[in-house]
Amino acid sequence: MRNTLTDLRNHLFETIEALKDDENPMPVDRARAISEAAGKLIESGKMELQYLDLMGDREASKFFDTPLLALPGNRPARQVGG
């Protein structure tokens, strides 16, 4: 899947590298816009995790590269209606 948390990190590192380019640095206002957009994605990911936690669903997210059940401390999903 494209557009995962790893992709976001890669884009942010590319932005940092472009800012540091001595010969042709990225304009600061463009880097700021990228950073703000990344912040919105991170906030939406936090909301998604909160929703999944409330619903007891540990496998629905495609944004996170690791299945949520595989992360330390995660419990199996609750059975709905059972």
C-alpha positions, 0 to 999 in steps of 0.5 A: 500500500502507498501513503503509509506512515513510512512514506510520510517519514520518507517525504519529511526526510526528503524535505529536510535534505532539500532544505539543507541543499547548499546549491538549490535549497527548498524554499522555507515556505514550501517546507513549512507547507509540507510540515503542516500537511504532515502534521494534519496526517499525524493528527488524523492517524492519532484519531484513527488509533483512538477510534480503533481502540474504542471499537476494539478493532486492531487490524483495520488501519492501512496507514500504519505499516505494522499490524496493530496486534503485533505491537507490544501491549496490544490486546486482541480485538473484543468480540462484538455481540458475543 
